[in-house]
Amino acid sequence: MLKRINDFFAGLPMTIVAGVFLLFDLAPHIAKGFSGNDISLGCLPFDPAWITVVISGFPLLYLALYRLRHNKGISKISSALLISIAMFAAIAIGDLFAAGEVAFIMAIGAILEEATTNRAKKGLKKLIDLAPAKGRRIKDGKEEIVSVEDIRKGDVLRILPGETIPADGTIVKGETSIDQAVMTGESIPVDKAVGDGVFCGTINCFGSIDIEATNVGNDSSLQKLIMMVEEAEERQAPMQRIADKAASYLVPVALSIAVIAYIATGNIVTAVTILVVFCPCALVLATPTAVMAAIGQATKHGVIIKSGEALEKMGKVDTIAFDKTGTLTYGRLEISNIFPFVQGMTENELLMIAASAESRSEHPLGKAIVDGAKERNLIIVEAEDFRMKSGRGISAEVYGKRIFCGSERFMREEGIAIDDNAYDVLQSLREEGKASIIIASIDSVVGVIALSDSLKPEAKEMVLRLSSMGTRTVLLTGDNRRTADYFASKIGITEVRAELLPEEKVENIALIQKEGHKVCMIGDGVNDAPALKTADVSVAMGSMGSDIAVDAADIALMGDDISKIPYLKKLSNATVRTIKASITLSMFINFASIVLSLLGLLNPTTGALVHNAGSCFVVLIAALLYDRKFD
């Protein structure tokens, strides 16, 4: 019952009502405070500040009592307790405006802080939804549809094209290509054959395969991924307000000064004035107002910051770990090189032949070749007698000639010799981490087409700027070592950790943290979610990144513009400096007000106004963050 009342009064609508009544009470109290004349509102049978005291004071008192009962040790003493004492002291001497003012400022601070720290938690549900509910089990030579919960280790499962794999396993029959971006982040589906392992939650692109289940239920890779996100979420501690950290000192100091003032002067009004001006309302506002201004500034630049804690931690980061695919690269395959080996054949002619042969292919590499030909406005003719060997290559009749497109293994199986020149080209492309398609006629290789993910042009400049700021950069990727080394060398990252599964990314981040570094993880895939949660602060690609990665991260780049990372770090540094400056100012105003109170120059009402002015200064300083330039 009390909690429901608290939630009702603490909401924004009732706080606005409290503010209206406090404003209605302000003018006559200003006149009374400075002229000494008692001005009655007349139109109301009670002081309107009572409404503010009840609405804003109840949540304040509820919070103070809750912390006294439930918090441990010195944390029982909070800023809410000090402000509650000041509120009741002001009521006791009949100064309702002062009582309402300190309660209202506290209510505003609570609303601002809540607005900056609320975080969406839909990502975990979306991750769970990736897990298939059913699977095809082969038993006694017959196929049956069973619930995933009924699948046991050693069961033989059949996965048809387009289906999601329901358990970790090893292929015992068939060949295919698996889209395992959910686990490794690789932009290119991986060819799989008998004896190769597959992960739960990954997708069979084409070709029916049978697998023997090796890890099922909670032991599967996808379920472990889900559990890691859950555990990392639980480890995230909420930001503790600076005012509450200082409350253990402020409460006894304020009470001591008030008691001493009363003993020395014999004037209870002086003692209450000291309690009012000592209230840490400006201190409470310092963090949420600066954070809100910074979040507004970042939003204008397409950077979504989910909490003030993320801003504060970003300023302390000295190591940034990047995923590759979709973060430093665009995450889509494009033709990067064309090597015709036939005298007089042009690149476009080779591409036209390959695209015509691949025109009926479902393989991502084949589709990329066809798309590349279309971008160049090349003619793609109808292929005849199309044949495909899953995970190896295709062959088709083009212009009456048999054309083969595929891997080295496919060419050997078809009896096509690969000469030294072709081998040199293939080896060079492998060192650059590129995928290669060999194009051959019935008796010889006619060319090679290379495909690669595309590096974002701003990536190199971004890494250079971070380095100039003294920030260490690390590449954490599920891609193979050669691909990772190639892209890292192109943008200037010297520390590369490749071929990592999601749990291995988490282990690497934890290892860096154990070395005493503050780590920011930047990624875009489902497989990055645990690492994003484990890092001290995390950034996800918003427009092309997965919803799960965006929800797991503290910050999202809505335009996928990684050049914003240095800007983000500068903004966070400035926010922390602004908060510190606001705290210093608020403490100076508080102590100056105490001196003026002891000299009899302030009473509870005028003290509350000075106290309110300090809060306004804090808000003004924070607002300056909104339009500041961070080049």
Disulfide bonds with the S-S distance in Angstrom:
none
